Amino acid sequence: MRKLTALIVLFLTIGLVCGCGEKKEEAAADKPAEAKPAETQMVKDVICNMDVDPSTATIISEYEGKKYYFCSEQCKEEFEANPVQ
């Protein structure tokens, strides 16, 4: 039992001396900051004014050469029924 206790104390001491217990924030401070992915510019659904991500939108209508993005088929249908609002 004494040998086990001595080994545990020895390993804990080695860990403290070599800095193995340093915090992640301190370790991260030594590394260069990683570039964050560019955020997508959100657009407004012209019917309900909801934010829509054009990079993932699947409900799209085109009118006079401009693309319009919608949150739902219902908003798209309402727009297409009267696009000059």
Secondary structure, DSSP 4 states (H G I P E B T S, - for coil): -HHHHHHHHHHHHHHHHHTTT--HHHHHHTSPPPPPPPPPPPEE-TTT--EE-TTT---EEEETTEEEE-SSHHHHHHHHH----
